[in-house]
Amino acid sequence: MAHAGADNPAVMPGEKVFAMFDGWTGKFERGLRRWLRRIDRQGVRLVTAAEQHIGRLALFWCLLLGVIVAARLAITATVDHDRGAWLLSASIYGLLLLSPLIGLFLAAQAFPRGQLFALPDIPIARFGTWRRVDPLTAHAHRSFGVSGLLVGFVIGLLINIVLRTAEFLSAVPSMAGVGPGWPQTLFLTLAADCILFNILYGAVFVMALRHVPWFPRVMLLIWLTDIVSQLYMARILGGQALPEGVADALVKLLGGNIRKSLISIALWLPYFLLSERVNITYRRRVRVEE
């Protein structure tokens, strides 16, 4: 009787190759799934730690930025003796320091932890075929909560606050009380923009973590507002007698902010519309196929 294996003429070499390939593919798929589950668990722990230790993060933020701001104000006081301008600069820097904390606090007060929030009356995410489920079913769903790709996005909100503030501090000098008027206008305009969006990103961070149904549309509104804000600042500062070097740097700064918002919309809006995780977490609905 013939034996199966290398001596069996019924087993072709190509079939052996395909069998080996299937084995490697299965091992790779199982390894990839284990890796993704591990990354997912680590992401959940990271977000949980960020929420639990937000007070420590805020304290570190205040200490670090406070040192930078104090040093900048000290330098300004030695070269500019206009007390009114110095006090205004100090007030602006104080708001800048507190701005993300204001957003976190206001959102935490508006959306208490553990509370069930009502869905918007008018749904605007109409892509796909979905079925509404009750809150208990939604919470029990395997994809419910801030996990997966959503972890990177939510942590990115905090990183964006740091980057936007660092960009402002590195690009804009302190306001002087003497000299031409354009430096004051530049300082106040860009400071107001940074303060506003620090507040908004701090607030939307809390909304994401607490599963507030308004989170996806508020995020889209922030992106669109950012684009409008950059265009409005370009209009205001375009009327100032800016030096050529300053004007060129400003164009790059504002244009870069617009591009970042457009890229964010292009990358994340499809995810917010079609992701199973986003839909079950913030819209309490599942695909009809389920």
CORBEL-V949845 format. One record per backbone hydrogen bond with DSSP energy under -0.5 kcal/mol. CO is the residue of the C=O (numbers start at 0). NH is the residue of the N-H. E is the energy in kcal/mol with one decimal. If there is no record, write none. Layout:
co={CO CO}
nh={NH NH}
e={E E}
//
This chain:
co={4 6 7 9 11 12 13 14 15 16 17 18 19 20 21 22 23 24 25 26 27 28 29 30 31 32 33 34 35 36 37 38 39 40 41 42 43 44 45 46 47 48 50 52 53 54 55 56 57 58 59 60 61 62 63 64 65 66 67 68 69 70 71 72 73 74 75 75 80 81 82 83 84 85 86 87 88 89 90 91 92 93 94 95 97 98 99 100 101 102 103 104 105 106 111 114 120 123 127 128 130 133 134 135 136 137 140 144 146 147 147 148 149 150 151 152 153 153 154 155 156 157 158 159 160 161 162 163 164 165 166 167 180 181 182 183 184 185 186 187 188 189 190 191 192 193 194 195 196 197 198 199 200 201 202 203 204 205 206 207 211 213 214 215 216 217 218 219 220 221 222 223 224 225 226 227 228 229 230 231 232 233 234 235 236 239 242 243 244 245 246 247 248 249 250 251 252 253 254 255 256 257 258 259 260 261 262 263 264 267 268 269 270 274 275 276 277 277 278 278 283 285 286}
nh={7 8 10 11 15 16 17 18 19 20 21 22 23 24 25 26 27 28 29 30 31 32 33 34 35 36 37 38 39 40 41 42 43 44 45 46 47 48 49 50 51 52 53 56 57 58 59 60 61 62 63 64 65 66 67 68 69 70 71 72 73 74 75 76 77 78 78 79 82 85 86 87 88 89 90 91 92 93 94 95 96 97 98 99 101 102 103 104 105 106 107 108 109 110 114 116 122 125 129 287 285 137 138 139 140 140 143 146 149 150 151 152 153 154 155 156 156 157 158 159 160 161 162 163 164 165 166 167 168 169 170 171 184 185 186 187 188 189 190 191 192 193 194 195 196 197 198 199 200 201 202 203 204 205 206 207 208 209 211 210 214 217 218 219 220 221 222 223 224 225 226 227 228 229 230 231 232 233 234 235 236 237 238 238 239 241 246 247 248 249 250 251 252 253 254 255 256 257 258 259 260 261 262 263 264 265 266 267 268 271 272 273 274 278 279 280 281 282 282 284 132 130 289}
e={-0.9 -0.7 -1.5 -0.9 -1.7 -2.1 -2.4 -2.3 -2.4 -2.7 -2.6 -2.0 -2.4 -2.8 -2.5 -2.2 -2.7 -2.7 -2.5 -2.6 -2.7 -2.3 -2.1 -2.3 -2.7 -2.4 -2.2 -2.6 -2.5 -2.4 -2.3 -2.3 -2.3 -2.3 -2.2 -2.4 -2.6 -2.6 -2.3 -2.2 -2.6 -2.4 -1.0 -2.3 -2.4 -2.1 -2.7 -2.4 -2.5 -2.5 -2.7 -2.6 -2.0 -1.9 -1.8 -2.9 -2.6 -2.2 -2.1 -2.8 -2.2 -2.0 -2.2 -2.3 -1.1 -1.0 -0.5 -2.1 -1.0 -2.0 -2.6 -2.1 -2.4 -2.6 -2.3 -2.4 -2.7 -2.1 -2.2 -2.4 -2.4 -2.1 -1.7 -0.5 -2.5 -2.0 -2.5 -2.7 -2.8 -2.2 -2.3 -2.2 -2.1 -2.5 -1.4 -0.5 -0.6 -1.3 -0.6 -1.8 -2.4 -2.4 -2.6 -1.5 -0.7 -1.0 -1.4 -1.1 -1.4 -1.3 -0.7 -1.6 -2.5 -2.7 -1.8 -1.0 -0.7 -0.9 -1.9 -2.5 -1.2 -1.6 -2.6 -2.7 -2.1 -2.5 -2.3 -2.0 -2.6 -2.1 -1.5 -2.3 -1.9 -2.8 -2.5 -2.7 -2.4 -2.3 -2.2 -2.2 -1.8 -2.3 -2.8 -2.4 -2.1 -2.0 -2.0 -2.1 -2.6 -2.1 -2.2 -2.7 -1.5 -1.3 -2.0 -2.2 -2.0 -2.2 -2.4 -1.2 -2.3 -2.4 -2.4 -1.9 -2.2 -2.2 -2.0 -2.4 -2.6 -2.4 -1.8 -2.2 -2.7 -2.2 -1.9 -2.5 -2.6 -2.1 -1.7 -2.3 -3.0 -1.5 -0.6 -1.0 -1.5 -2.0 -2.7 -2.4 -2.1 -2.4 -2.3 -2.0 -2.3 -2.9 -2.6 -2.2 -1.9 -2.0 -2.4 -2.3 -1.9 -2.4 -2.7 -2.3 -2.3 -2.5 -2.4 -2.9 -1.9 -2.8 -1.9 -2.5 -2.5 -2.2 -2.4 -2.1 -2.6 -0.5 -1.3 -1.1 -2.6 -3.1 -1.3}
//
